[in-house]
Amino acid sequence: MNNSKKMAMLPEWAEQEAVVLAWPHKDTDWRYNLDQTKATYLDLINSINATGTPVLLLCPESEVDNTKGLLDARSHIAQPNKVLIIPAQYNDTWVRDYAFITVSDNEKNYPINFEFNGWGKKFDATLDNQINHLLGSLCQQSLQSHNLVLEGGAIEIDENQHLLSTQSCLFNPKRNPNYTKELYCQFFQDVLGAKQVNLFQNGHLQGDDTDGHIDTLARFTPLMGIVFQGAENRPQDSHFVDLMKLKFELQQAFPQHTLYSLPLPYVENLEKERLPASYANFLILNKRILLPIYGQAEDDTAIAVTKKAFPNYQVMPINCLSLVQQYGSLHCVTMQIPFNTLKPEIVELASQGVSVLDI
């Protein structure tokens, strides 16, 4: 990497050339609702392709033929898919937290790899932690690795390099036990180009294994706005006080920003356990917002709030009720790749229908 130039992590609304997904299969936690989850992934792939953006789809080699068949069949009832299937082994499908993050020097983009340890050693992540050596080989510039434990869902940044995260996640002693706030801020400045860092104290959703990822709580907009997961519609909810404290933190930290409060849904699994359903877990992708909805009464309000926060974007709702059964949502299963990061031949191959990478 050319260290003579200042690197900066790109905001999510930068032009993107692909999105990474990892296909759910019988050897993942999705085996209990696999058909519904695959249907959600097919909807998500079609929505990504509808933005003109191809998908890089990680998939176990044993599943490649069946997955390609599903995608080919789906192409007949929607627009032709643009999917490059990449044979790979992984533990989980939450690529937001282990796929590479991209930084730029305004001329070239560089893939950055961090350590992933299953959200503080909660789950095995041995295979996940090797994925970027495969994905990095598809990029124009060499993969750069750091031994810091950091997940993509734990950080949010805008075009002014203002970075957000949460204390509950970063200070989990099973991530980086010796890291102080000062060390994190210095690292974010040196590696991600952050000029200002806010680590929020409040905000956590019941059932969230990530210890409070920022991408379930607060997201920047391009027009000096912040969309956050509120709870004003449920004043008796157990989350109300904590999410109101988060709102106050946002107001104090960003007095010049417009805040947009999303309603809080109440979603349970079959065992009547509360699930961490968040409308803030959306993906910003080439003038579209891919917004998770859950078949709840709050869906329409969430769509309306998102449209108001992103007036120059098309909001594309996607039912993610199947995803939240495993305690995540739409943003968690995706990782965008900014324009001019991948090798041109990879972009071209990914744009030619459904194909399989020969590795």
ROLUMRO-404385 format. One record per residue (C-alpha): residue number from 1; residue in one letter; x negated, y negated, z negated. Coordinates in nm, 2 decimals. Example, Ala and Ser with C-alpha at 12.3 -4.5 7.8 and 13.67 -1.06 7.14 Angstrom:
REM residues 2
@seq 1, type a, px -1.23, py 0.45, pz -0.78 $
@seq 2, type s, px -1.37, py 0.11, pz -0.71 $
END
This chain:
REM residues 359
@seq 1, type m, px 0.00, py 0.00, pz 0.00 $
@seq 2, type n, px -0.12, py -0.35, pz 0.08 $
@seq 3, type n, px -0.14, py -0.50, pz -0.27 $
@seq 4, type s, px -0.25, py -0.84, pz -0.14 $
@seq 5, type k, px 0.12, py -0.92, pz -0.07 $
@seq 6, type k, px 0.39, py -0.95, pz -0.33 $
@seq 7, type m, px 0.63, py -0.66, pz -0.32 $
@seq 8, type a, px 1.00, py -0.69, pz -0.42 $
@seq 9, type m, px 1.28, py -0.45, pz -0.45 $
@seq 10, type l, px 1.56, py -0.53, pz -0.19 $
@seq 11, type p, px 1.91, py -0.61, pz -0.30 $
@seq 12, type e, px 2.17, py -0.36, pz -0.20 $
@seq 13, type w, px 2.33, py -0.59, pz 0.05 $
@seq 14, type a, px 2.01, py -0.60, pz 0.26 $
@seq 15, type e, px 2.06, py -0.43, pz 0.60 $
@seq 16, type q, px 2.05, py -0.05, pz 0.56 $
@seq 17, type e, px 1.95, py 0.21, pz 0.82 $
@seq 18, type a, px 2.06, py 0.53, pz 0.64 $
@seq 19, type v, px 2.21, py 0.67, pz 0.32 $
@seq 20, type v, px 2.08, py 0.98, pz 0.14 $
@seq 21, type l, px 2.32, py 1.24, pz 0.00 $
@seq 22, type a, px 2.27, py 1.59, pz -0.14 $
@seq 23, type w, px 2.53, py 1.84, pz -0.04 $
@seq 24, type p, px 2.72, py 2.01, pz -0.33 $
@seq 25, type h, px 2.70, py 2.39, pz -0.33 $
@seq 26, type k, px 2.78, py 2.70, pz -0.54 $
@seq 27, type d, px 2.45, py 2.68, pz -0.73 $
@seq 28, type t, px 2.52, py 2.33, pz -0.86 $
@seq 29, type d, px 2.76, py 2.22, pz -1.13 $
@seq 30, type w, px 3.02, py 2.16, pz -0.86 $
@seq 31, type r, px 3.09, py 2.53, pz -0.83 $
@seq 32, type y, px 3.40, py 2.48, pz -1.05 $
@seq 33, type n, px 3.57, py 2.24, pz -0.81 $
@seq 34, type l, px 3.36, py 2.30, pz -0.50 $
@seq 35, type d, px 3.63, py 2.27, pz -0.23 $
@seq 36, type q, px 3.76, py 1.94, pz -0.36 $
@seq 37, type t, px 3.41, py 1.80, pz -0.40 $
@seq 38, type k, px 3.31, py 1.90, pz -0.05 $
@seq 39, type a, px 3.62, py 1.73, pz 0.08 $
@seq 40, type t, px 3.52, py 1.41, pz -0.10 $
@seq 41, type y, px 3.17, py 1.43, pz 0.05 $
@seq 42, type l, px 3.31, py 1.47, pz 0.40 $
@seq 43, type d, px 3.53, py 1.16, pz 0.34 $
@seq 44, type l, px 3.22, py 0.98, pz 0.21 $
@seq 45, type i, px 3.01, py 1.08, pz 0.51 $
@seq 46, type n, px 3.28, py 0.96, pz 0.75 $
@seq 47, type s, px 3.31, py 0.63, pz 0.56 $
@seq 48, type i, px 2.93, py 0.58, pz 0.57 $
@seq 49, type n, px 2.92, py 0.66, pz 0.94 $
@seq 50, type a, px 3.21, py 0.42, pz 1.00 $
@seq 51, type t, px 2.97, py 0.14, pz 0.90 $
@seq 52, type g, px 2.74, py 0.26, pz 1.18 $
@seq 53, type t, px 2.50, py 0.40, pz 0.93 $
@seq 54, type p, px 2.37, py 0.76, pz 0.96 $
@seq 55, type v, px 2.34, py 1.00, pz 0.67 $
@seq 56, type l, px 2.03, py 1.20, pz 0.56 $
@seq 57, type l, px 2.19, py 1.50, pz 0.40 $
@seq 58, type l, px 1.98, py 1.72, pz 0.17 $
@seq 59, type c, px 2.11, py 2.08, pz 0.19 $
@seq 60, type p, px 1.98, py 2.42, pz 0.08 $
@seq 61, type e, px 1.86, py 2.62, pz 0.37 $
@seq 62, type s, px 2.11, py 2.90, pz 0.29 $
@seq 63, type e, px 2.40, py 2.64, pz 0.33 $
@seq 64, type v, px 2.28, py 2.46, pz 0.64 $
@seq 65, type d, px 2.48, py 2.66, pz 0.90 $
@seq 66, type n, px 2.81, py 2.64, pz 0.70 $
@seq 67, type t, px 2.76, py 2.27, pz 0.63 $
@seq 68, type k, px 2.68, py 2.19, pz 0.99 $
@seq 69, type g, px 3.00, py 2.37, pz 1.09 $
@seq 70, type l, px 3.21, py 2.17, pz 0.85 $
@seq 71, type l, px 3.06, py 1.85, pz 0.98 $
@seq 72, type d, px 3.10, py 1.94, pz 1.34 $
@seq 73, type a, px 3.46, py 2.04, pz 1.28 $
@seq 74, type r, px 3.53, py 1.71, pz 1.10 $
@seq 75, type s, px 3.38, py 1.51, pz 1.39 $
@seq 76, type h, px 3.68, py 1.62, pz 1.60 $
@seq 77, type i, px 3.93, py 1.45, pz 1.38 $
@seq 78, type a, px 3.73, py 1.14, pz 1.30 $
@seq 79, type q, px 3.45, py 0.95, pz 1.47 $
@seq 80, type p, px 3.15, py 1.16, pz 1.56 $
@seq 81, type n, px 2.93, py 1.22, pz 1.26 $
@seq 82, type k, px 2.58, py 1.09, pz 1.24 $
@seq 83, type v, px 2.41, py 1.33, pz 1.00 $
@seq 84, type l, px 2.06, py 1.46, pz 0.98 $
@seq 85, type i, px 2.06, py 1.77, pz 0.76 $
@seq 86, type i, px 1.74, py 1.81, pz 0.57 $
@seq 87, type p, px 1.68, py 2.16, pz 0.43 $
@seq 88, type a, px 1.58, py 2.12, pz 0.06 $
@seq 89, type q, px 1.61, py 2.26, pz -0.29 $
@seq 90, type y, px 1.74, py 2.04, pz -0.57 $
@seq 91, type n, px 1.89, py 2.07, pz -0.92 $
@seq 92, type d, px 2.16, py 1.80, pz -0.90 $
@seq 93, type t, px 2.33, py 1.60, pz -0.63 $
@seq 94, type w, px 2.29, py 1.26, pz -0.81 $
@seq 95, type v, px 2.04, py 1.13, pz -0.56 $
@seq 96, type r, px 2.08, py 0.77, pz -0.69 $
@seq 97, type d, px 1.86, py 0.87, pz -0.98 $
@seq 98, type y, px 1.58, py 1.06, pz -0.80 $
@seq 99, type a, px 1.56, py 0.95, pz -0.44 $
@seq 100, type f, px 1.30, py 0.68, pz -0.37 $
@seq 101, type i, px 1.35, py 0.31, pz -0.43 $
@seq 102, type t, px 1.24, py 0.07, pz -0.15 $
@seq 103, type v, px 1.03, py -0.24, pz -0.20 $
@seq 104, type s, px 0.93, py -0.49, pz 0.08 $
@seq 105, type d, px 0.66, py -0.74, pz 0.14 $
@seq 106, type n, px 0.89, py -0.91, pz 0.40 $
@seq 107, type e, px 0.70, py -0.73, pz 0.68 $
@seq 108, type k, px 0.69, py -0.36, pz 0.58 $
@seq 109, type n, px 0.90, py -0.15, pz 0.35 $
@seq 110, type y, px 0.75, py 0.10, pz 0.11 $
@seq 111, type p, px 0.91, py 0.40, pz -0.06 $
@seq 112, type i, px 0.85, py 0.41, pz -0.44 $
@seq 113, type n, px 0.87, py 0.73, pz -0.64 $
@seq 114, type f, px 0.93, py 0.74, pz -1.02 $
@seq 115, type e, px 0.94, py 1.03, pz -1.26 $
@seq 116, type f, px 1.29, py 1.18, pz -1.31 $
@seq 117, type n, px 1.34, py 1.40, pz -1.62 $
@seq 118, type g, px 1.71, py 1.47, pz -1.62 $
@seq 119, type w, px 1.82, py 1.15, pz -1.79 $
@seq 120, type g, px 1.60, py 1.19, pz -2.09 $
@seq 121, type k, px 1.54, py 1.57, pz -2.07 $
@seq 122, type k, px 1.91, py 1.66, pz -2.09 $
@seq 123, type f, px 1.90, py 1.87, pz -1.78 $
@seq 124, type d, px 1.64, py 2.05, pz -1.57 $
@seq 125, type a, px 1.51, py 1.82, pz -1.30 $
@seq 126, type t, px 1.21, py 2.01, pz -1.17 $
@seq 127, type l, px 1.33, py 2.04, pz -0.81 $
@seq 128, type d, px 1.49, py 1.69, pz -0.81 $
@seq 129, type n, px 1.15, py 1.55, pz -0.91 $
@seq 130, type q, px 0.99, py 1.69, pz -0.59 $
@seq 131, type i, px 1.24, py 1.55, pz -0.34 $
@seq 132, type n, px 1.06, py 1.23, pz -0.27 $
@seq 133, type h, px 0.75, py 1.41, pz -0.14 $
@seq 134, type l, px 0.99, py 1.54, pz 0.14 $
@seq 135, type l, px 1.18, py 1.21, pz 0.19 $
@seq 136, type g, px 0.86, py 1.01, pz 0.18 $
@seq 137, type s, px 0.72, py 1.20, pz 0.47 $
@seq 138, type l, px 1.01, py 1.06, pz 0.68 $
@seq 139, type c, px 0.90, py 0.70, pz 0.62 $
@seq 140, type q, px 0.68, py 0.47, pz 0.81 $
@seq 141, type q, px 0.47, py 0.39, pz 0.50 $
@seq 142, type s, px 0.32, py 0.63, pz 0.25 $
@seq 143, type l, px 0.51, py 0.72, pz -0.07 $
@seq 144, type q, px 0.37, py 0.54, pz -0.37 $
@seq 145, type s, px 0.42, py 0.72, pz -0.70 $
@seq 146, type h, px 0.44, py 0.59, pz -1.06 $
@seq 147, type n, px 0.45, py 0.80, pz -1.38 $
@seq 148, type l, px 0.72, py 0.59, pz -1.54 $
@seq 149, type v, px 1.05, py 0.77, pz -1.60 $
@seq 150, type l, px 1.31, py 0.56, pz -1.42 $
@seq 151, type e, px 1.64, py 0.63, pz -1.24 $
@seq 152, type g, px 1.78, py 0.42, pz -0.95 $
@seq 153, type g, px 2.11, py 0.38, pz -1.13 $
@seq 154, type a, px 1.94, py 0.22, pz -1.42 $
@seq 155, type i, px 1.84, py -0.10, pz -1.23 $
@seq 156, type e, px 2.02, py -0.37, pz -1.04 $
@seq 157, type i, px 1.86, py -0.66, pz -0.86 $
@seq 158, type d, px 1.96, py -0.96, pz -0.65 $
@seq 159, type e, px 1.79, py -1.16, pz -0.37 $
@seq 160, type n, px 1.63, py -1.39, pz -0.63 $
@seq 161, type q, px 1.46, py -1.08, pz -0.79 $
@seq 162, type h, px 1.67, py -1.10, pz -1.10 $
@seq 163, type l, px 1.68, py -0.75, pz -1.25 $
@seq 164, type l, px 1.94, py -0.60, pz -1.48 $
@seq 165, type s, px 1.92, py -0.29, pz -1.70 $
@seq 166, type t, px 2.04, py -0.17, pz -2.04 $
@seq 167, type q, px 1.85, py -0.11, pz -2.36 $
@seq 168, type s, px 2.05, py 0.21, pz -2.43 $
@seq 169, type c, px 1.90, py 0.37, pz -2.12 $
@seq 170, type l, px 1.55, py 0.24, pz -2.11 $
@seq 171, type f, px 1.48, py 0.28, pz -2.48 $
@seq 172, type n, px 1.59, py 0.64, pz -2.50 $
@seq 173, type p, px 1.28, py 0.79, pz -2.67 $
@seq 174, type k, px 1.28, py 1.09, pz -2.43 $
@seq 175, type r, px 1.22, py 0.87, pz -2.13 $
@seq 176, type n, px 0.92, py 0.64, pz -2.20 $
@seq 177, type p, px 0.87, py 0.66, pz -2.58 $
@seq 178, type n, px 0.58, py 0.41, pz -2.59 $
@seq 179, type y, px 0.74, py 0.14, pz -2.37 $
@seq 180, type t, px 0.85, py -0.18, pz -2.52 $
@seq 181, type k, px 1.06, py -0.45, pz -2.37 $
@seq 182, type e, px 0.75, py -0.64, pz -2.28 $
@seq 183, type l, px 0.59, py -0.34, pz -2.10 $
@seq 184, type y, px 0.91, py -0.28, pz -1.91 $
@seq 185, type c, px 0.94, py -0.64, pz -1.80 $
@seq 186, type q, px 0.57, py -0.64, pz -1.69 $
@seq 187, type f, px 0.62, py -0.32, pz -1.49 $
@seq 188, type f, px 0.93, py -0.45, pz -1.32 $
@seq 189, type q, px 0.74, py -0.76, pz -1.23 $
@seq 190, type d, px 0.44, py -0.58, pz -1.10 $
@seq 191, type v, px 0.61, py -0.30, pz -0.91 $
@seq 192, type l, px 0.96, py -0.42, pz -0.82 $
@seq 193, type g, px 0.88, py -0.79, pz -0.79 $
@seq 194, type a, px 1.12, py -0.89, pz -1.07 $
@seq 195, type k, px 1.11, py -1.26, pz -1.16 $
@seq 196, type q, px 1.36, py -1.24, pz -1.44 $
@seq 197, type v, px 1.48, py -0.94, pz -1.64 $
@seq 198, type n, px 1.79, py -0.89, pz -1.86 $
@seq 199, type l, px 1.83, py -0.58, pz -2.07 $
@seq 200, type f, px 2.18, py -0.57, pz -2.20 $
@seq 201, type q, px 2.26, py -0.43, pz -2.55 $
@seq 202, type n, px 2.63, py -0.34, pz -2.48 $
@seq 203, type g, px 2.83, py -0.13, pz -2.25 $
@seq 204, type h, px 2.86, py 0.25, pz -2.24 $
@seq 205, type l, px 3.13, py 0.48, pz -2.11 $
@seq 206, type q, px 3.24, py 0.79, pz -2.29 $
@seq 207, type g, px 3.11, py 1.10, pz -2.13 $
@seq 208, type d, px 2.82, py 0.92, pz -1.96 $
@seq 209, type d, px 2.51, py 1.13, pz -1.96 $
@seq 210, type t, px 2.29, py 0.85, pz -1.84 $
@seq 211, type d, px 2.29, py 0.65, pz -2.16 $
@seq 212, type g, px 2.45, py 0.35, pz -2.00 $
@seq 213, type h, px 2.33, py 0.30, pz -1.64 $
@seq 214, type i, px 2.38, py -0.05, pz -1.52 $
@seq 215, type d, px 2.55, py 0.07, pz -1.20 $
@seq 216, type t, px 2.85, py 0.18, pz -1.40 $
@seq 217, type l, px 2.87, py -0.16, pz -1.58 $
@seq 218, type a, px 2.76, py -0.47, pz -1.39 $
@seq 219, type r, px 2.67, py -0.54, pz -1.02 $
@seq 220, type f, px 2.56, py -0.85, pz -0.84 $
@seq 221, type t, px 2.74, py -1.00, pz -0.54 $
@seq 222, type p, px 2.56, py -1.21, pz -0.26 $
@seq 223, type l, px 2.76, py -1.52, pz -0.36 $
@seq 224, type m, px 2.64, py -1.58, pz -0.72 $
@seq 225, type g, px 2.89, py -1.34, pz -0.87 $
@seq 226, type i, px 2.88, py -1.04, pz -1.10 $
@seq 227, type v, px 3.14, py -0.76, pz -1.09 $
@seq 228, type f, px 3.16, py -0.58, pz -1.42 $
@seq 229, type q, px 3.35, py -0.30, pz -1.57 $
@seq 230, type g, px 3.60, py -0.47, pz -1.80 $
@seq 231, type a, px 3.87, py -0.34, pz -2.03 $
@seq 232, type e, px 4.11, py -0.63, pz -2.06 $
@seq 233, type n, px 4.39, py -0.41, pz -1.93 $
@seq 234, type r, px 4.34, py -0.17, pz -2.22 $
@seq 235, type p, px 4.30, py -0.38, pz -2.54 $
@seq 236, type q, px 4.36, py -0.07, pz -2.76 $
@seq 237, type d, px 4.10, py 0.14, pz -2.58 $
@seq 238, type s, px 3.79, py 0.26, pz -2.76 $
@seq 239, type h, px 3.58, py 0.09, pz -2.50 $
@seq 240, type f, px 3.74, py -0.25, pz -2.54 $
@seq 241, type v, px 3.52, py -0.41, pz -2.80 $
@seq 242, type d, px 3.19, py -0.29, pz -2.64 $
@seq 243, type l, px 3.29, py -0.40, pz -2.29 $
@seq 244, type m, px 3.40, py -0.74, pz -2.42 $
@seq 245, type k, px 3.06, py -0.78, pz -2.58 $
@seq 246, type l, px 2.90, py -0.69, pz -2.24 $
@seq 247, type k, px 3.12, py -0.97, pz -2.09 $
@seq 248, type f, px 2.99, py -1.21, pz -2.34 $
@seq 249, type e, px 2.63, py -1.11, pz -2.27 $
@seq 250, type l, px 2.69, py -1.17, pz -1.90 $
@seq 251, type q, px 2.84, py -1.51, pz -1.96 $
@seq 252, type q, px 2.54, py -1.61, pz -2.18 $
@seq 253, type a, px 2.29, py -1.48, pz -1.93 $
@seq 254, type f, px 2.46, py -1.61, pz -1.61 $
@seq 255, type p, px 2.65, py -1.93, pz -1.69 $
@seq 256, type q, px 2.63, py -2.03, pz -1.32 $
@seq 257, type h, px 2.77, py -1.70, pz -1.19 $
@seq 258, type t, px 3.14, py -1.61, pz -1.13 $
@seq 259, type l, px 3.23, py -1.30, pz -1.33 $
@seq 260, type y, px 3.49, py -1.05, pz -1.18 $
@seq 261, type s, px 3.64, py -0.81, pz -1.44 $
@seq 262, type l, px 3.74, py -0.47, pz -1.31 $
@seq 263, type p, px 4.03, py -0.29, pz -1.48 $
@seq 264, type l, px 3.94, py 0.02, pz -1.69 $
@seq 265, type p, px 4.10, py 0.35, pz -1.58 $
@seq 266, type y, px 4.18, py 0.64, pz -1.82 $
@seq 267, type v, px 4.07, py 0.96, pz -1.66 $
@seq 268, type e, px 4.05, py 1.30, pz -1.83 $
@seq 269, type n, px 3.94, py 1.65, pz -1.72 $
@seq 270, type l, px 4.15, py 1.96, pz -1.77 $
@seq 271, type e, px 4.01, py 2.00, pz -2.12 $
@seq 272, type k, px 4.15, py 1.65, pz -2.20 $
@seq 273, type e, px 3.80, py 1.51, pz -2.23 $
@seq 274, type r, px 3.76, py 1.14, pz -2.13 $
@seq 275, type l, px 3.56, py 1.09, pz -1.82 $
@seq 276, type p, px 3.33, py 0.79, pz -1.74 $
@seq 277, type a, px 3.54, py 0.66, pz -1.45 $
@seq 278, type s, px 3.40, py 0.32, pz -1.34 $
@seq 279, type y, px 3.51, py 0.10, pz -1.05 $
@seq 280, type a, px 3.17, py -0.07, pz -1.07 $
@seq 281, type n, px 3.00, py 0.23, pz -0.92 $
@seq 282, type f, px 3.05, py 0.11, pz -0.56 $
@seq 283, type l, px 2.80, py 0.12, pz -0.27 $
@seq 284, type i, px 2.73, py -0.20, pz -0.08 $
@seq 285, type l, px 2.66, py -0.09, pz 0.28 $
@seq 286, type n, px 2.63, py -0.32, pz 0.59 $
@seq 287, type k, px 2.91, py -0.56, pz 0.52 $
@seq 288, type r, px 3.13, py -0.29, pz 0.36 $
@seq 289, type i, px 3.20, py -0.20, pz 0.00 $
@seq 290, type l, px 3.26, py 0.18, pz -0.05 $
@seq 291, type l, px 3.47, py 0.16, pz -0.36 $
@seq 292, type p, px 3.55, py 0.46, pz -0.58 $
@seq 293, type i, px 3.91, py 0.50, pz -0.68 $
@seq 294, type y, px 4.06, py 0.77, pz -0.89 $
@seq 295, type g, px 4.43, py 0.81, pz -0.81 $
@seq 296, type q, px 4.51, py 0.59, pz -1.11 $
@seq 297, type a, px 4.75, py 0.29, pz -1.16 $
@seq 298, type e, px 4.45, py 0.06, pz -1.18 $
@seq 299, type d, px 4.32, py 0.14, pz -0.83 $
@seq 300, type d, px 4.51, py -0.14, pz -0.66 $
@seq 301, type t, px 4.39, py -0.40, pz -0.90 $
@seq 302, type a, px 4.03, py -0.27, pz -0.87 $
@seq 303, type i, px 4.06, py -0.30, pz -0.49 $
@seq 304, type a, px 4.20, py -0.66, pz -0.52 $
@seq 305, type v, px 3.92, py -0.77, pz -0.76 $
@seq 306, type t, px 3.65, py -0.62, pz -0.53 $
@seq 307, type k, px 3.80, py -0.80, pz -0.23 $
@seq 308, type k, px 3.79, py -1.13, pz -0.42 $
@seq 309, type a, px 3.43, py -1.07, pz -0.53 $
@seq 310, type f, px 3.32, py -0.98, pz -0.18 $
@seq 311, type p, px 3.52, py -1.20, pz 0.05 $
@seq 312, type n, px 3.30, py -1.14, pz 0.35 $
@seq 313, type y, px 3.30, py -0.76, pz 0.32 $
@seq 314, type q, px 3.55, py -0.49, pz 0.42 $
@seq 315, type v, px 3.65, py -0.28, pz 0.11 $
@seq 316, type m, px 3.68, py 0.09, pz 0.19 $
@seq 317, type p, px 3.84, py 0.28, pz -0.10 $
@seq 318, type i, px 3.74, py 0.65, pz -0.14 $
@seq 319, type n, px 3.91, py 0.88, pz -0.39 $
@seq 320, type c, px 3.63, py 1.00, pz -0.62 $
@seq 321, type l, px 3.84, py 1.19, pz -0.88 $
@seq 322, type s, px 3.65, py 1.51, pz -0.79 $
@seq 323, type l, px 3.31, py 1.34, pz -0.85 $
@seq 324, type v, px 3.39, py 1.20, pz -1.19 $
@seq 325, type q, px 3.47, py 1.55, pz -1.31 $
@seq 326, type q, px 3.09, py 1.59, pz -1.33 $
@seq 327, type y, px 3.06, py 1.25, pz -1.50 $
@seq 328, type g, px 2.94, py 1.04, pz -1.21 $
@seq 329, type s, px 3.09, py 0.86, pz -0.91 $
@seq 330, type l, px 3.02, py 0.72, pz -0.56 $
@seq 331, type h, px 2.71, py 0.51, pz -0.62 $
@seq 332, type c, px 2.56, py 0.79, pz -0.82 $
@seq 333, type v, px 2.57, py 1.04, pz -0.53 $
@seq 334, type t, px 2.42, py 0.79, pz -0.28 $
@seq 335, type m, px 2.09, py 0.62, pz -0.21 $
@seq 336, type q, px 2.06, py 0.36, pz 0.06 $
@seq 337, type i, px 1.75, py 0.32, pz 0.27 $
@seq 338, type p, px 1.68, py -0.04, pz 0.40 $
@seq 339, type f, px 1.63, py -0.12, pz 0.77 $
@seq 340, type n, px 1.27, py -0.05, pz 0.90 $
@seq 341, type t, px 1.18, py 0.20, pz 0.63 $
@seq 342, type l, px 1.22, py 0.53, pz 0.81 $
@seq 343, type k, px 1.01, py 0.64, pz 1.11 $
@seq 344, type p, px 1.20, py 0.54, pz 1.43 $
@seq 345, type e, px 1.22, py 0.90, pz 1.55 $
@seq 346, type i, px 1.40, py 1.00, pz 1.23 $
@seq 347, type v, px 1.66, py 0.72, pz 1.27 $
@seq 348, type e, px 1.71, py 0.82, pz 1.63 $
@seq 349, type l, px 1.76, py 1.19, pz 1.54 $
@seq 350, type a, px 2.00, py 1.10, pz 1.26 $
@seq 351, type s, px 2.21, py 0.90, pz 1.50 $
@seq 352, type q, px 2.26, py 1.18, pz 1.75 $
@seq 353, type g, px 2.56, py 1.37, pz 1.60 $
@seq 354, type v, px 2.49, py 1.64, pz 1.35 $
@seq 355, type s, px 2.14, py 1.78, pz 1.37 $
@seq 356, type v, px 1.90, py 1.97, pz 1.14 $
@seq 357, type l, px 1.55, py 1.85, pz 1.07 $
@seq 358, type d, px 1.28, py 2.11, pz 1.16 $
@seq 359, type i, px 1.04, py 2.11, pz 0.87 $
END
